[in-house]
């Protein structure tokens, strides 16, 4: 294969100094004892201990006072239960209690990998040949907990990527829970999750066709508190609870920089991590652009594909995806509708590459097998490496293949523009394989991407290095297309 891949020197490395002030819940019993101990402090002692905390941590977080008060407020229900009037506490007592309910978490101390690059909606004030881009990464910290972080940069006329300064503070967003739900759609999703029909009926029958968040939570909690609840039913009820919590909105402050925002696991369905977000700049029917991302939510034993949407990277809407093909991992949305329908790639069965079409962006049924393992380097499984990229010759699909010794390589395919179920070509050899200096890392022998773009007639391919760090490479588009059309 004659394709020349130019690896760039730029490296994205995990940084243990990037910490977020995370809520820490030590359980009701221990927290109750803690509250009583703090309330025994004199006003002078409270002020003294709080002053120590601020002197040590104020510069590490934006608006630490607000964070501590919010974390104390999370225990309002507990205060009421133990007979303490939360509103009678002084501001300093609230902040001191909040400080004991806060922990620093290094969001990318273990890894910064699986990048996804899109064109920024703002392309003003650039020189000829430049493109402003946003890159998302999967950041991993203690306990292999995954979140999404961002960097912004400019690719120049020589395809050199210049990253803007990464700011120091890390901000968590305000979380807003969806309040109203459609009963029919909710039941269908529970069926897809293989929750027992009898359990679904017992929970859902009393609810109206349009029910609210609190109604379902009350219904579930009533059954959860039954003494003779068997383990299967308890697990099903817990899954219903985390499903309703899978719908939410995020709002970051206007004064935070994009490099200071982290999308941290926010619902029970994501409690063990947010994996491999594939961002895409999507052109709507009216010509406007939106940003979507598909990602995998993991709660420790179940995965659920979810959709994120934003138009400004400050406000995000999160929804689970539905349908008989909304299974497993590796969802990647096409950047526009095809023949009036949304189109999606996915690895529905964990081994093969599939394509789906839908009138609704969150409903995915009847997947069509597109590709299966074929070559020695992808003989274990094949999947996508990000959303399809439009070219005049066809849809450029970056793929990942797993070969012997669980070695991950990146390949490429070309699909028909009007009918992407038709494959024009597929590389017989990997486009990118782990070289010697890329073999070592959190997971050895892996190169992987969650999406690139075209700039200056080149494929710009950000990629992860052995699930530890990231870099990027460039490929002349004409060479790649020529090889794919052979």
N, C-alpha and C positions, 0 to 999 in steps of 0.2 A: 504494500500500500504506500503510495507516494505522498500522502498528506503530511505536511510539516506542522507540528504543534509546538508553539513557542511558550515555554513556561516562563512566568515573570518572577522577579525577585521578591516582590511584595509578599509579606507573610502576616497573617492575622493570628495572633497568639492569645491564649487565655490569660486573663489578668486577675489575680486573686485580690487585688486592691479594689475592685469594683464590687461594692457591697450594697445591699438593700436592707432597710430596717423592716424586718418581717414580724408579723404578729406571732407571739409565742403563747400557746395555751398549755399550761401544765396540768390541766384537769381541775374539775370543780373542787375536789377535796383539798388539794394543795393550794389552789388559788384562794379558797376561803380562809385557810390558815394564814396565808401571806397577807391578805387584806386586814385581818384582825391584828396582825403584828405591826403593820404599818400604821394603823389607826391608833396604836398605843404610843406612837412617837409624839414627842412634843412638837410644836410648830417650829421651834428652832432646829430640832433634829431633822424634820422633813426638809426644811430649807437647805440645811447643810448637805444632806445626802443628794438632794436634787442638784445642787450646785456642782458637786463632784461629777455627776453624770453629764451635765452640760459641758463642763470643762474638758471632759474626755471625748465626747461624741458630737458636740454641736457642729464642728467643721466638716464632719463626715456625711452629714445629711442636711437636705434643704428643709427648713421649717420643722425642726425636731419637736418643738412644743406641740404642734398640731398632730404629729404622728403619735406622740405619747398619750395625748388626750383621747385620740380616736381609739387606741388600743385599750385604754381603760374603759371607754364607753362600750366596747364589745362585751363587757361583763355586766351590763345593766340588768339583764335578767337574773344573773346570779346575785347581784346586790339586793334585788327585790326579794329573792327566795330566802336569803339569810337575814332579812329584816333590817337592812341598812338603806337609808335614803340617799341615793346617789347624788341628788341635787344639793344635799347639805354638805357634801365634801368641798373642801377648798380646791382651788385650781392646782395648787402645788401638791396636794394629796392625790388628786387625779393623775397628775403627771408622774409622780413617783410610783404609784401603782402601775401606771402604763409602762414605766421603764423596766419593771420586773416582768412585764408581759411583752417584751420586745427582744428580738435577737437580730444580730447582723448575720446576713447570709451572703456568701461570696458566689454570685450567680454564675460566673464563668471560671471558677477556680480549677475545674477539671478539664474542660474542653470548650472550644469555640469552633464549630464546624457546620457542615451541611448548609452552605450559603445559597441564597436565592437572590438574584439581581434583577431589578426592573428599572425602567426609565422613570425618572422623577416626573411628576405632573408639571413641575416648574422648570422650564428650560430657558428662562430669561437671563440676560447679562452673561452670555457665554461667547467665547471666541469661535471662529469657524473651525469645524472639525471636533468640537467638544460636545460631550453629553453628560448631563448631571444624572447620577444614579443613586438608588437606595439599595442597600444590601441588608438582608436579614440573615441572622445566624441562629443556629440552635446552640444555646449556652447551657453548659452542664456544671452543676456544683455538687456539694456534698450529697451523698446518697443517690447519685445519678439522677438528680431532679432536673428536668429540662425546661427551659423557657425560651422566649424569643427576644432577641436584642437587635439593634439596628446600627448601621453606619451610613453616612452620606459621603459621596465623593464625586469627582469629575474625571471622566476619561478624556484624555487629550487627543489631538490629531494623530499622535503616534501610538495610540492605544495604551498609553501609560495611565494607570489609575492613581489619582491623588485623593487620599482620604482626608476629610476635614477633621479638625481637632476633636478628639473624643473628650467630652466634658466629664467632670468628676462625679457629680451626684447621680444617683439612680433613683428614679421616681416610680412608685406604684400608682396605678390609676384609681379613680373612684369607680366602684362597681355598681351597676344598676341591674336589678333582676327583672326579667320579663314577667309581666303580671297576668296576661290573658293567654289561654291556650285553646286550641281546637281539639275537641275530644276525639274525633275520628282519626286525625293525624297522630295524635299521641298514642292511641291504642295500636295503630299500625306499627309505630316505632317499637313499642313494647313487644309486639309479636315478632318483629325482626330480631329482637334481642333474646328471643326464645324464653320469654317469661310465660309461665303457665297460664293458660286461658282462664282457668278457674280463679286464679289470683287476680288477673286483670279484671274479670267481671265483678269480683267482690269489692274491689277498690273503685272502679269506674262507674258502676251502675247508678249509684246515688247522685253522681255529678251531672250538671247540665251540659248541653252540647258545647257551650263556651264556658269554661270554668277558669277560676283565677288561681294564682299560685298558692295563696293561703288555704283555699278550699282543699286542694289536693294534699298539701302538707298535713293538714289536720286529719284528713281521712287516713293517710298512711300512718301517722303517728299514733292514732287511736289503736290501730291493729298492732303496731310495733310494741305497744305497752301491755299487750295481752300476755299473761304468764305462760300459757300453754302453746306458744307459737313455735312450730317446728322450724328447723334450721333452713330448709329450702324456701319456706314462705318468708322467713325473715330476710334472706338474701334477695328474694324477688322484690320485697318492699323497699329494701335499701337501694336496689337498682332503679326503681321507679323514682325514688327521691333524687338520686344523682342525675337522672334523665331530666327532671324538671329544672334542676339547677344548671343544666347545660346551656340554657338560653340566658344570655346576659349581655350587657353593654359595658364598655370601658371608656373612661374619659380622663385624659391627661391634662395637666394644667397648661395654659398657653405659654407660660414663660419657660417651660422645660424644652431642652434641645432633644432632637430625635435620638441622639446617642445616649440620652439619659432616661429613656423610656424602656421598660421591660414588661413584656406580657408574661406574667407569672401564672402558674396553675391557679385558677380561681374557682373551680367547681369540683365537686366530688368525682366527676367523670375524668378529671385531669390530675387527680391528686398525686399521681406518680410521674406526671410530666406531660409537656406539650412537644410533640415530636415532628421534625422535618416539615416545617411550613414551606409550601410552594406558592410564592407570590406571583401574581400576574396583573398587568395593566390591561383592563378589559374595556373594549369599546362597545358601548350600548347601541341600541337601534337608532337612537336620535343623534349619534355621533359623539356624545359625551363620554368621558372616561371615568371609570371607577377602579379601585384596587380591591382584588379578592385574594384570599389565600386559603388553601386547603391544608389541613394538618390532622395529625392523629392524636386523639386524647387517650390517655392510658391511666387506669385507676389501680393498677397492680395485677389485675387478672382479666380485664376486658378492654378492648380497644374500640373506639367509636370515631368515625371520620367526621370532621367538623369544618364549617365554613366561616371564615372571618371576612369582614368587609369594612372598608374605610375610604374616605376621599381626602383625608388630610393627615393621617398617621397620628392624630390626636384623639379622635373618636372612633371606636371600633364596635362592631356588632358581631356577636358570636352566636352561631346556630349549629345544631347537629344536622347531619344529612340523613335522609330517609330512603326507603326503597329496598327491594330484594337484592340489589347489588351494592347497597351502602354497607359493605363489609370490608374488613381487613384494612390495608394501608395503601399509600402510594397514589392518592387522588391528585390529579393535575388538570386544571380547567383550561380549555382552549381560550385564546384571548378575544374571541368574538363568536357570535352565533354562526352556525353552519346550516344553511337551508332553513332558517327560522328557528332553530333549536340550539339550546346549550349543548356543548360537547365536553366530554370528560374522559381522561385516561385513568385507569386504576389497575392495581394488581389484586383483583377480587379474591382469587383463590390462593394468594401467597406465592404463586410460581409463574404465572403467565401474565402478559400484558393485554388488557381489555380496553374497549372503547364503549361509551354509552352516550345516548342522546336524550334530551328531556326538554319539556316545556317550562319546567320549574328548576331553578338553580339548586334547590336542596333535595329534589326527588330523583332518585336514580334506580331504574329498573332495567332488567333484560340486557345485561352486559354481553357484548359481542367479543369473542376471542380474536385478538389482533395479531399477537406474536407469542410464540412459545420458545423455550430454550432450543438452540439449534447448533451452536458452535461450542468448541471445547471450553472457551473462556466464559460462556454463560449457561453452561449445561445444568446448573442447579436451579437457577431462576432468572427471569428477566422482568424488569420494571422500568418505569420512566425515571428520568432525572430532572423533572421540572415540566412546566407547561410548554406545549408546542410553540414553536417560533415560526412566524409567517415569513416565507420567502416567495419570490415570484415563481419558483420551480416546484413549490409544494410545502407542506408542513414539515419543518425540521424537528425531529423528535430525538432528544437525548435520552439514552437508556442506560441502565446499569445492568451488569451481568455478574453472576457469581459462579466462579469456577472451582477448580481443585484447591484444597487448603483454605476454603472460604475466602478466596481472593476476589475482591471487587474491582471491576474495570468499568469504564464509561464507553459506550458505543453510540451509534447514531443511525437513524432511519429517516426516510423521506416518504410522506404520505400525500395522496392526492388532495388538492385544495378543496374540491367540491364534494368529494366522497372519501374522507379519510379512513374508511374501512379498507381502501385499496392501498397497498404498499407499493411504492415505486422502487425503492431500494433499501438495502440494509447492509451496513458494513460487516464484512466477514471477520475483520480483525478489530480489536479495540481502538478507539480514538485516543484514549488516555488510559495508561496502566500505571500502577505504582512503581516508581523507580527506586533504586536502592535507598536513597536518602528519605524516601517517603514511606518506607515500610514500617517504621517503628511508631507506636502511638498507643492510645487508649484501646483501640481495636486494630491490630496490625494488618498490613497488606490491603488497605482500602483506599480507593479514591472514589468520591461520590459528590454529586451536585444536586441542588434543588432548583436549578434554573439559571439560564444565561440569556444573552440578548445579542442582537446584531448591531455593530457600529463600525463605520468606516470600511464597509465591505468585509468585515471580519466577525467571526463568532467570538464573543467575549465569554469565556467559560470559567466562572468561579467554581472552585472545587475544594472538598475537604481532604485532609491528609490524615489517614488512619484514625479517624474519629477523634482527633486531638486539636489540630489547627486547620487553617485554610489558606489558600493562595488562589491564583487565577492564571489562565493560559489563553492564548489567542490562536485562532485558526483562520486561514484565508478561506472565505466562504466559497469562492469559485472552485477551489481545489476539493473542498468537501462535497459540494453538490455534484461535481464531475465524477467523483468516485462513487457516490450514491446512485448515479444514473447509469453506471456501467452494466 
